[in-house]
């Protein structure tokens, strides 16, 4: 299994469709969610499901946690940072834009610019649904994956792939499914 280092603060360099400020927000939430669960840089992240790989997450500096008192919010927003990295590292896609509430998924993905199927006139090529859990056992994680599978089926009218990424920060690990 190939192991790769992901420096969280570099997310804004890799995700160009989302503002650097918003990327930093997701990264800060991710760091808070990890540290709330006793995880400190560097930490191993296992990816399981349809995609399997081991990553080392690293970050530097301290974050102010006073603005992150609701742990559920830091887990949900922090899982977006992880999902963006996993999409970029493990698929042919990149993040294009946030979707509208009610579509059944969180983000639109498009083929990377160097991909043979990249088309600047047809750039919404896949869907991404993201979820975060502070700490949970395998049963809870799988329950969340099933919930997200049902949710993504709301958008089955789109005949394009969908990715579901559920990150649990206590271990930490991510389940990554493609449908």
N, CA, C and O of each residue as an XYZ file, in Angstrom:
716
protein
N       0.846     -1.167      0.000
C       0.000      0.000      0.000
C       0.904      1.246      0.000
O       1.785      1.380      0.849
N       0.679      2.132     -0.938
C       1.484      3.341     -1.071
C       1.097      4.368     -0.002
O      -0.087      4.597      0.243
N       2.085      4.973      0.622
C       1.846      5.958      1.669
C       2.283      7.330      1.154
O       3.364      7.473      0.583
N       1.447      8.314      1.359
C       1.734      9.668      0.865
C       1.513     10.672      1.983
O       0.605     10.528      2.802
N       2.363     11.692      2.000
C       2.270     12.769      2.986
C       1.343     13.858      2.452
O       1.503     14.311      1.319
N       0.377     14.276      3.262
C      -0.512     15.383      2.921
C      -0.354     16.463      3.973
O      -0.700     16.259      5.137
N       0.167     17.612      3.569
C       0.270     18.733      4.498
C      -1.012     19.535      4.375
O      -1.271     20.133      3.331
N      -1.811     19.555      5.420
C      -3.149     20.135      5.372
C      -3.156     21.586      4.914
O      -4.051     21.996      4.175
N      -2.176     22.366      5.340
C      -2.168     23.791      4.989
C      -1.974     24.037      3.485
O      -2.163     25.160      3.018
N      -1.606     23.015      2.739
C      -1.402     23.176      1.292
C      -2.685     22.978      0.481
O      -2.662     23.095     -0.744
N      -3.795     22.682      1.145
C      -5.040     22.439      0.416
C      -5.364     23.588     -0.537
O      -5.769     23.345     -1.674
N      -5.194     24.828     -0.095
C      -5.546     25.980     -0.922
C      -4.683     26.083     -2.177
O      -5.061     26.780     -3.119
N      -3.542     25.412     -2.212
C      -2.702     25.397     -3.411
C      -3.220     24.410     -4.444
O      -2.974     24.575     -5.638
N      -3.935     23.387     -3.996
C      -4.379     22.316     -4.885
C      -5.822     22.472     -5.349
O      -6.172     22.039     -6.447
N      -6.650     23.078     -4.531
C      -8.063     23.270     -4.882
C      -8.210     24.702     -5.368
O      -8.197     25.641     -4.572
N      -8.350     24.866     -6.669
C      -8.356     26.217     -7.240
C      -9.759     26.792     -7.416
O      -9.904     28.006     -7.562
N     -10.779     25.965     -7.407
C     -12.145     26.455     -7.624
C     -12.780     27.009     -6.348
O     -13.750     27.764     -6.417
N     -12.248     26.646     -5.204
C     -12.750     27.117     -3.912
C     -11.735     28.140     -3.400
O     -10.530     27.946     -3.557
N     -12.208     29.214     -2.797
C     -11.301     30.287     -2.379
C     -10.283     29.779     -1.353
O     -10.572     28.857     -0.590
N      -9.092     30.385     -1.338
C      -8.095     30.015     -0.331
C      -8.597     30.212      1.095
O      -8.244     29.438      1.985
N      -9.403     31.222      1.321
C      -9.956     31.479      2.659
C     -10.867     30.328      3.077
O     -10.801     29.862      4.215
N     -11.720     29.869      2.155
C     -12.617     28.761      2.486
C     -11.821     27.476      2.692
O     -12.134     26.698      3.593
N     -10.800     27.242      1.876
C      -9.952     26.065      2.077
C      -9.297     26.103      3.452
O      -9.245     25.087      4.145
N      -8.790     27.288      3.856
C      -8.186     27.413      5.187
C      -9.205     27.134      6.295
O      -8.862     26.545      7.320
N     -10.452     27.556      6.089
C     -11.524     27.279      7.053
C     -11.716     25.766      7.219
O     -11.794     25.265      8.340
N     -11.790     25.043      6.090
C     -11.953     23.588      6.154
C     -10.748     22.925      6.827
O     -10.904     21.989      7.612
N      -9.549     23.419      6.514
C      -8.326     22.870      7.114
C      -8.319     23.117      8.616
O      -7.998     22.217      9.393
N      -8.673     24.335      9.031
C      -8.707     24.623     10.454
C      -9.698     23.703     11.165
O      -9.405     23.175     12.238
N     -10.861     23.517     10.568
C     -11.856     22.602     11.150
C     -11.292     21.184     11.245
O     -11.517     20.489     12.235
N     -10.571     20.765     10.233
C      -9.973     19.420     10.213
C      -8.961     19.263     11.349
O      -8.962     18.256     12.058
N      -8.108     20.257     11.513
C      -7.108     20.205     12.587
C      -7.795     20.153     13.948
O      -7.404     19.368     14.812
N      -8.811     20.979     14.139
C      -9.547     20.988     15.407
C     -10.195     19.621     15.644
O     -10.116     19.081     16.747
N     -10.834     19.062     14.612
C     -11.492     17.756     14.755
C     -10.476     16.674     15.110
O     -10.748     15.822     15.955
N      -9.315     16.701     14.474
C      -8.279     15.713     14.783
C      -7.761     15.894     16.212
O      -7.679     14.931     16.974
N      -7.413     17.131     16.570
C      -6.853     17.370     17.900
C      -7.876     17.128     19.006
O      -7.506     16.712     20.104
N      -9.161     17.383     18.735
C     -10.204     17.067     19.722
C     -10.253     15.577     20.029
O     -10.705     15.171     21.099
N      -9.788     14.770     19.092
C      -9.788     13.321     19.293
C      -8.412     12.798     19.709
O      -8.174     11.590     19.686
N      -7.510     13.703     20.089
C      -6.187     13.296     20.570
C      -5.208     12.969     19.462
O      -4.208     12.295     19.707
N      -5.468     13.426     18.261
C      -4.580     13.174     17.120
C      -3.735     14.426     16.870
O      -4.277     15.524     16.745
N      -2.419     14.265     16.797
C      -1.524     15.392     16.578
C      -0.573     15.083     15.442
O      -0.251     13.922     15.187
N      -0.125     16.123     14.762
C       0.719     15.998     13.576
C       2.060     15.373     13.918
O       2.681     15.737     14.917
N       2.512     14.425     13.086
C       1.823     13.796     11.958
C       0.965     12.626     12.437
O       1.253     12.005     13.460
N      -0.094     12.337     11.678
C      -0.994     11.243     12.030
C      -1.315     10.430     10.769
O      -1.416     10.971      9.667
N      -1.468      9.135     10.964
C      -1.787      8.234      9.854
C      -3.287      8.269      9.582
O      -4.092      8.196     10.511
N      -3.661      8.381      8.314
C      -5.059      8.294      7.878
C      -5.182      7.073      6.974
O      -4.511      6.978      5.946
N      -6.037      6.150      7.364
C      -6.298      4.971      6.536
C      -7.527      5.247      5.680
O      -8.533      5.754      6.175
N      -7.444      4.915      4.400
C      -8.585      5.038      3.490
C      -9.008      3.624      3.128
O      -8.187      2.805      2.715
N     -10.300      3.347      3.286
C     -10.861      2.024      3.013
C     -12.074      2.170      2.115
O     -12.541      3.279      1.857
N     -12.579      1.039      1.643
C     -13.747      1.052      0.773
C     -13.336      0.686     -0.634
O     -12.570     -0.256     -0.835
N     -13.843      1.428     -1.618
C     -13.494      1.167     -3.015
C     -12.088      1.642     -3.354
O     -11.527      1.255     -4.379
N     -11.525      2.473     -2.498
C     -10.173      2.997     -2.666
C      -9.438      2.721     -1.374
O      -9.968      2.965     -0.290
N      -8.213      2.213     -1.480
C      -7.455      1.918     -0.270
C      -6.064      2.512     -0.381
O      -5.351      2.310     -1.364
N      -5.707      3.240      0.642
C      -4.377      3.830      0.698
C      -4.149      4.347      2.104
O      -5.093      4.562      2.865
N      -2.907      4.538      2.432
C      -2.529      5.117      3.718
C      -1.865      6.467      3.448
O      -1.000      6.581      2.580
N      -2.272      7.468      4.189
C      -1.689      8.797      4.090
C      -1.169      9.208      5.456
O      -1.627      8.711      6.485
N      -0.215     10.115      5.453
C       0.199     10.782      6.673
C      -0.265     12.219      6.571
O       0.128     12.941      5.655
N      -1.103     12.638      7.513
C      -1.571     14.015      7.572
C      -0.633     14.792      8.478
O      -0.282     14.340      9.568
N      -0.231     15.975      8.011
C       0.622     16.810      8.852
C       0.147     18.253      8.792
O      -0.475     18.676      7.818
N       0.441     18.987      9.823
C       0.114     20.404      9.887
C       1.072     21.057     10.869
O       1.720     20.384     11.671
N       1.147     22.357     10.794
C       2.031     23.083     11.697
C       1.255     24.219     12.350
O       0.238     24.684     11.835
N       1.760     24.644     13.481
C       1.130     25.752     14.181
C      -0.043     25.314     15.027
O      -0.461     24.157     15.017
N      -0.556     26.284     15.756
C      -1.703     26.043     16.630
C      -2.927     26.727     16.064
O      -2.819     27.772     15.422
N      -4.074     26.155     16.295
C      -5.321     26.796     15.891
C      -6.057     27.251     17.144
O      -5.945     26.645     18.210
N      -6.802     28.316     16.989
C      -7.629     28.812     18.091
C      -8.923     28.018     18.092
O      -9.693     28.075     17.132
N      -9.159     27.298     19.138
C     -10.322     26.408     19.203
C     -11.561     27.081     19.783
O     -12.636     26.481     19.810
N     -11.423     28.313     20.242
C     -12.557     28.998     20.853
C     -13.724     29.157     19.882
O     -14.880     29.174     20.305
N     -13.441     29.271     18.615
C     -14.488     29.405     17.601
C     -15.033     28.072     17.114
O     -15.868     28.031     16.210
N     -14.563     26.988     17.706
C     -14.971     25.643     17.282
C     -15.499     24.845     18.475
O     -15.047     23.723     18.703
N     -16.408     25.374     19.212
C     -16.920     24.681     20.387
C     -17.888     23.558     20.029
O     -18.014     22.591     20.780
N     -18.563     23.671     18.907
C     -19.501     22.623     18.477
C     -18.707     21.580     17.687
O     -18.375     21.794     16.521
N     -18.411     20.463     18.325
C     -17.538     19.444     17.723
C     -18.115     18.847     16.446
O     -17.367     18.448     15.554
N     -19.423     18.785     16.353
C     -20.052     18.252     15.144
C     -19.741     19.142     13.935
O     -19.543     18.642     12.827
N     -19.700     20.452     14.149
C     -19.423     21.403     13.071
C     -17.973     21.260     12.595
O     -17.710     21.278     11.393
N     -17.042     21.119     13.527
C     -15.642     20.946     13.104
C     -15.457     19.619     12.367
O     -14.688     19.557     11.408
N     -16.138     18.567     12.789
C     -16.024     17.276     12.088
C     -16.613     17.358     10.686
O     -16.014     16.860      9.734
N     -17.772     17.976     10.550
C     -18.396     18.077      9.221
C     -17.552     18.924      8.271
O     -17.329     18.537      7.124
N     -17.083     20.076      8.744
C     -16.273     20.945      7.887
C     -14.868     20.391      7.680
O     -14.301     20.524      6.595
N     -14.308     19.774      8.707
C     -12.987     19.162      8.574
C     -12.974     18.004      7.599
O     -11.980     17.769      6.912
N     -14.087     17.278      7.540
C     -14.151     16.140      6.605
C     -14.116     16.621      5.152
O     -13.722     15.867      4.262
N     -14.518     17.851      4.908
C     -14.450     18.398      3.547
C     -12.991     18.535      3.117
O     -12.651     18.209      1.980
N     -12.127     19.013      4.010
C     -10.703     19.117      3.675
C     -10.135     17.748      3.305
O      -9.439     17.609      2.300
N     -10.434     16.747      4.117
C      -9.954     15.384      3.838
C     -10.495     14.901      2.492
O      -9.746     14.360      1.679
N     -11.790     15.096      2.258
C     -12.410     14.626      1.009
C     -11.778     15.291     -0.207
O     -11.523     14.625     -1.211
N     -11.522     16.591     -0.130
C     -10.889     17.281     -1.262
C      -9.527     16.671     -1.568
O      -9.215     16.416     -2.731
N      -8.712     16.433     -0.541
C      -7.411     15.800     -0.757
C      -7.569     14.414     -1.381
O      -6.852     14.081     -2.325
N      -8.497     13.601     -0.868
C      -8.653     12.236     -1.378
C      -9.114     12.228     -2.828
O      -8.643     11.411     -3.620
N     -10.026     13.122     -3.184
C     -10.459     13.205     -4.584
C      -9.272     13.530     -5.477
O      -9.080     12.895     -6.514
N      -8.479     14.512     -5.082
C      -7.326     14.911     -5.895
C      -6.270     13.818     -5.979
O      -5.673     13.614     -7.036
N      -6.038     13.123     -4.890
C      -4.980     12.114     -4.832
C      -5.366     10.777     -5.470
O      -4.507     10.067     -5.994
N      -6.661     10.432     -5.425
C      -7.035      9.060     -5.768
C      -7.972      8.932     -6.965
O      -8.363      7.821     -7.323
N      -8.339     10.052     -7.590
C      -9.251      9.975     -8.733
C      -8.751     10.866     -9.870
O      -7.739     11.555     -9.740
N      -9.469     10.838    -10.965
C      -9.183     11.694    -12.123
C      -9.910     13.039    -12.036
O      -9.947     13.791    -13.011
N     -10.482     13.338    -10.880
C     -11.332     14.516    -10.737
C     -10.720     15.572     -9.834
O      -9.789     15.318     -9.069
N     -11.285     16.773     -9.956
C     -10.984     17.875     -9.058
C     -12.300     18.540     -8.662
O     -13.316     18.359     -9.333
N     -12.282     19.296     -7.589
C     -13.483     19.980     -7.106
C     -13.769     21.163     -8.020
O     -12.879     21.960     -8.318
N     -15.041     21.274     -8.470
C     -15.440     22.360     -9.369
C     -16.256     23.417     -8.624
O     -15.957     24.608     -8.701
N     -17.278     22.979     -7.912
C     -18.098     23.942     -7.176
C     -18.988     23.216     -6.189
O     -19.215     22.011     -6.295
N     -19.491     23.979     -5.221
C     -20.447     23.443     -4.267
C     -21.777     23.239     -4.983
O     -22.134     24.015     -5.868
N     -22.498     22.211     -4.607
C     -23.823     21.988     -5.191
C     -24.867     22.745     -4.365
O     -24.564     23.296     -3.306
N     -26.070     22.757     -4.862
C     -27.170     23.435     -4.193
C     -27.846     22.458     -3.232
O     -27.998     21.279     -3.551
N     -28.247     22.937     -2.074
C     -28.934     22.085     -1.095
C     -30.177     21.475     -1.746
O     -30.933     22.156     -2.439
N     -30.367     20.188     -1.508
C     -31.510     19.479     -2.062
C     -31.145     18.572     -3.226
O     -31.960     17.763     -3.670
N     -29.906     18.709     -3.726
C     -29.488     17.858     -4.851
C     -29.116     16.455     -4.393
O     -29.114     15.525     -5.200
N     -28.798     16.286     -3.103
C     -28.425     14.975     -2.592
C     -26.924     14.780     -2.497
O     -26.466     13.700     -2.126
N     -26.148     15.807     -2.824
C     -24.692     15.724     -2.717
C     -24.143     17.112     -2.443
O     -24.857     18.108     -2.561
N     -22.860     17.171     -2.072
C     -22.266     18.423     -1.604
C     -21.501     19.214     -2.668
O     -21.585     20.442     -2.709
N     -20.755     18.513     -3.528
C     -19.879     19.196     -4.484
C     -19.937     18.541     -5.859
O     -20.135     17.334     -5.999
N     -19.758     19.384     -6.857
C     -19.572     18.920     -8.232
C     -18.084     18.700     -8.472
O     -17.243     19.480     -8.026
N     -17.779     17.629     -9.183
C     -16.404     17.329     -9.570
C     -16.294     17.372    -11.086
O     -17.264     17.109    -11.797
N     -15.123     17.701    -11.568
C     -14.853     17.686    -13.006
C     -13.524     17.005    -13.259
O     -12.680     16.913    -12.368
N     -13.345     16.531    -14.479
C     -12.065     15.916    -14.821
C     -10.950     16.942    -14.668
O     -11.134     18.126    -14.953
N      -9.796     16.475    -14.215
C      -8.632     17.351    -14.111
C      -8.275     17.863    -15.502
O      -8.523     17.189    -16.501
N      -7.702     19.041    -15.558
C      -7.403     19.688    -16.842
C      -6.495     18.857    -17.746
O      -6.573     18.978    -18.969
N      -5.646     18.029    -17.177
C      -4.748     17.209    -17.989
C      -5.344     15.852    -18.365
O      -4.669     15.039    -18.997
N      -6.586     15.600    -17.988
C      -7.255     14.331    -18.287
C      -7.782     14.354    -19.722
O      -8.264     15.392    -20.175
N      -7.702     13.234    -20.450
C      -8.185     13.219    -21.840
C      -9.671     13.538    -21.982
O     -10.088     14.007    -23.040
N     -10.475     13.301    -20.960
C     -11.912     13.595    -21.034
C     -12.266     15.007    -20.585
O     -13.442     15.370    -20.558
N     -11.263     15.807    -20.231
C     -11.530     17.176    -19.796
C     -12.161     17.964    -20.942
O     -11.670     17.949    -22.071
N     -13.247     18.643    -20.633
C     -13.952     19.470    -21.610
C     -14.385     20.750    -20.895
O     -15.248     20.701    -20.018
N     -13.797     21.901    -21.258
C     -14.145     23.139    -20.552
C     -15.603     23.550    -20.729
O     -16.108     24.373    -19.966
N     -16.284     22.989    -21.721
C     -17.697     23.296    -21.935
C     -18.624     22.304    -21.254
O     -19.831     22.535    -21.180
N     -18.079     21.204    -20.758
C     -18.851     20.170    -20.066
C     -18.020     19.710    -18.868
O     -17.362     18.671    -18.918
N     -18.059     20.494    -17.800
C     -17.099     20.289    -16.720
C     -17.696     19.746    -15.423
O     -16.968     19.592    -14.442
N     -18.984     19.454    -15.386
C     -19.590     18.853    -14.202
C     -19.732     17.360    -14.469
O     -20.726     16.909    -15.039
N     -18.716     16.597    -14.046
C     -18.594     15.206    -14.465
C     -18.822     14.166    -13.379
O     -18.925     12.980    -13.691
N     -18.906     14.569    -12.117
C     -19.135     13.614    -11.027
C     -19.652     14.386     -9.821
O     -19.615     15.616     -9.782
N     -20.142     13.621     -8.826
C     -20.714     14.200     -7.612
C     -19.906     13.743     -6.399
O     -19.286     12.680     -6.419
N     -19.921     14.552     -5.353
C     -19.222     14.219     -4.119
C     -20.127     14.510     -2.928
O     -20.646     15.617     -2.785
N     -20.306     13.516     -2.086
C     -21.028     13.671     -0.828
C     -20.045     13.396      0.305
O     -19.327     12.397      0.272
N     -20.009     14.271      1.303
C     -19.010     14.228      2.357
C     -19.698     14.190      3.714
O     -20.746     14.807      3.907
N     -19.098     13.456      4.657
C     -19.613     13.443      6.024
C     -18.466     13.199      6.991
O     -17.485     12.531      6.663
N     -18.612     13.756      8.197
C     -17.594     13.585      9.221
C     -18.188     13.121     10.534
O     -19.290     13.517     10.913
N     -17.444     12.281     11.215
C     -17.824     11.744     12.525
C     -16.645     11.998     13.463
O     -15.501     11.708     13.115
N     -16.915     12.529     14.631
C     -15.828     12.752     15.586
C     -15.183     11.441     16.014
O     -13.983     11.240     15.827
N     -15.980     10.557     16.584
C     -15.484      9.249     17.024
C     -16.630      8.256     16.887
O     -17.747      8.513     17.336
N     -16.343      7.132     16.268
C     -17.387      6.134     16.116
C     -16.817      4.769     15.814
O     -15.723      4.645     15.263
N     -17.569      3.744     16.179
C     -17.134      2.385     15.883
C     -17.495      2.044     14.437
O     -18.104      2.848     13.731
N     -17.118      0.871     14.020
C     -17.341      0.452     12.634
C     -18.820      0.447     12.274
O     -19.187      0.793     11.151
N     -19.661      0.061     13.208
C     -21.100      0.034     12.958
C     -21.640      1.434     12.662
O     -22.421      1.613     11.727
N     -21.232      2.415     13.448
C     -21.680      3.795     13.232
C     -21.162      4.346     11.907
O     -21.883      5.038     11.187
N     -19.920      4.035     11.596
C     -19.339      4.509     10.334
C     -20.102      3.916      9.154
O     -20.443      4.635      8.215
N     -20.370      2.625      9.192
C     -21.098      1.978      8.090
C     -22.536      2.478      8.004
O     -23.087      2.591      6.910
N     -23.144      2.778      9.145
C     -24.488      3.355      9.151
C     -24.481      4.703      8.423
O     -25.392      4.989      7.647
N     -23.466      5.526      8.669
C     -23.367      6.823      8.012
C     -23.131      6.649      6.512
O     -23.684      7.403      5.711
N     -22.325      5.675      6.127
C     -22.097      5.409      4.703
C     -23.416      5.029      4.028
O     -23.720      5.524      2.943
N     -24.200      4.157      4.660
C     -25.498      3.760      4.095
C     -26.443      4.956      3.981
O     -27.164      5.093      2.992
N     -26.435      5.820      4.997
C     -27.267      7.020      4.972
C     -26.870      7.904      3.789
O     -27.739      8.435      3.099
N     -25.593      8.063      3.555
C     -25.113      8.909      2.459
C     -25.396      8.266      1.104
O     -25.653      8.970      0.128
N     -25.352      6.951      1.037
C     -25.723      6.257     -0.202
C     -27.184      6.546     -0.552
O     -27.502      6.835     -1.706
N     -28.067      6.469      0.437
C     -29.488      6.785      0.203
C     -29.652      8.237     -0.236
O     -30.435      8.538     -1.137
N     -28.917      9.117      0.398
C     -29.017     10.540      0.071
C     -28.564     10.816     -1.361
O     -29.218     11.571     -2.080
N     -27.465     10.220     -1.777
C     -26.942     10.443     -3.132
C     -27.906      9.900     -4.179
O     -27.952     10.407     -5.300
N     -28.671      8.884     -3.827
C     -29.635      8.321     -4.786
C     -30.719      9.329     -5.154
O     -31.408      9.147     -6.157
N     -30.882     10.389     -4.359
C     -31.823     11.453     -4.716
C     -31.430     12.111     -6.035
O     -32.276     12.645     -6.752
N     -30.136     12.065     -6.345
C     -29.638     12.694     -7.575
C     -29.354     11.665     -8.666
O     -28.512     11.898     -9.534
N     -30.049     10.533     -8.626
C     -29.787      9.472     -9.604
C     -30.141      9.879    -11.030
O     -29.776      9.182    -11.977
N     -30.846     10.994    -11.198
C     -31.142     11.492    -12.531
C     -29.890     11.919    -13.281
O     -29.879     11.979    -14.511
N     -28.834     12.216    -12.528
C     -27.549     12.519    -13.164
C     -26.874     11.191    -13.475
O     -26.630     10.392    -12.572
N     -26.579     10.958    -14.714
C     -25.969      9.674    -15.091
C     -24.446      9.786    -15.046
O     -23.754      9.469    -16.013
N     -23.944     10.243    -13.900
C     -22.506     10.380    -13.685
C     -22.152      9.766    -12.340
O     -23.013      9.568    -11.482
N     -20.876      9.471    -12.173
C     -20.393      8.852    -10.940
C     -20.638      9.742     -9.737
O     -20.745     10.964     -9.846
N     -20.723      9.095     -8.592
C     -20.789      9.803     -7.323
C     -19.778      9.169     -6.374
O     -19.580      7.954     -6.373
N     -19.152     10.003     -5.580
C     -18.217      9.557     -4.552
C     -18.799      9.922     -3.203
O     -19.330     11.016     -3.010
N     -18.691      8.991     -2.277
C     -19.092      9.235     -0.891
C     -17.841      9.050     -0.047
O     -17.166      8.024     -0.126
N     -17.543     10.064      0.765
C     -16.377      9.982      1.644
C     -16.834     10.326      3.055
O     -17.267     11.445      3.330
N     -16.730      9.346      3.938
C     -17.064      9.517      5.348
C     -15.760      9.405      6.130
O     -15.059      8.397      6.041
N     -15.443     10.443      6.892
C     -14.214     10.454      7.686
C     -14.555     10.398      9.164
O     -15.395     11.152      9.654
N     -13.890      9.492      9.862
C     -14.007      9.349     11.304
C     -12.675      9.819     11.889
O     -11.623      9.272     11.559
N     -12.719     10.834     12.759
C     -11.507     11.492     13.230
C     -10.844     10.815     14.420
O      -9.688     11.114     14.720
N     -11.531      9.919     15.102
C     -10.958      9.258     16.262
C      -9.856      8.285     15.906
O      -8.900      8.137     16.667
N      -9.963      7.617     14.769
C      -8.966      6.604     14.389
C      -7.703      7.234     13.819
O      -6.650      6.840     14.321
N      -7.635      8.109     12.894
C      -8.660      8.514     11.921
C      -8.640      7.614     10.689
O      -7.635      6.998     10.336
N      -9.835      7.576     10.046
C      -9.938      6.837      8.798
C     -11.066      7.401      7.962
O     -11.983      8.049      8.466
N     -10.974      7.135      6.670
C     -12.013      7.552      5.734
C     -12.477      6.339      4.948
O     -11.680      5.490      4.550
N     -13.777      6.278      4.736
C     -14.368      5.282      3.836
C     -14.695      6.028      2.555
O     -15.377      7.052      2.587
N     -14.215      5.526      1.440
C     -14.394      6.179      0.145
C     -15.057      5.194     -0.813
O     -14.487      4.156     -1.148
N     -16.271      5.536     -1.250
C     -17.081      4.676     -2.109
C     -17.368      5.420     -3.405
O     -17.602      6.628     -3.397
N     -17.349      4.693     -4.518
C     -17.768      5.269     -5.811
C     -18.968      4.498     -6.307
O     -18.961      3.267     -6.347
N     -20.022      5.247     -6.691
C     -21.203      4.592     -7.270
C     -21.518      5.198     -8.623
O     -22.477      4.786     -9.276
